[in-house]
């Protein structure tokens, strides 16, 4: 039994949830999202809450139960509060700037890295070394942050690179003389 899957997802005031077969659509103050839940999971809207249950006792259905519940919960959280990920840039001369719908990164390469910002994502650079990514879809926000981080991952000797603001870089000692 999934401890996460057993809990029904409460629908807060101001959020409209519609269940049409396997499609769950959520509409709130920040926007609207929809998802098609896998066939192994049954979705019901009852008592102002979305309840998910596996259709069978097979392992595959039980594996997807908790994940499906989390996806529905993230949609409701996204249309009410939204998601935000902060990235920090460490390194001499490393900086970022937003120009229109593009993110321009100077990361020590011979050229600037220009990344188009996907639809539904907002990117702000409060400082040249701080990137704030926000949106209503948790998957899009996390994916775009991971793509930015992949351009220059933090290294353990000097700590240079792009890291999540909550991430801790374990530092290594250099060569001994």
Buried (B, 14 or more C-beta within 10 A) or exposed (E): EBEEBEBBBEBEEEBEBEBEEBEBBBBBEBBBBEBEBBEBBBBEBEEEEBBBBBEEEEEEBBEBBBBBBBBBBBBBBBBBEBBEBBBBBBBEEBBBEBEEEEBBBBBEEEEEBEBEBBEBBBBEBEEEBBBBBBBBBBEBBBBBBEEBBEEBEBBEEBEBBBBBEEEEBEEEEEEEE
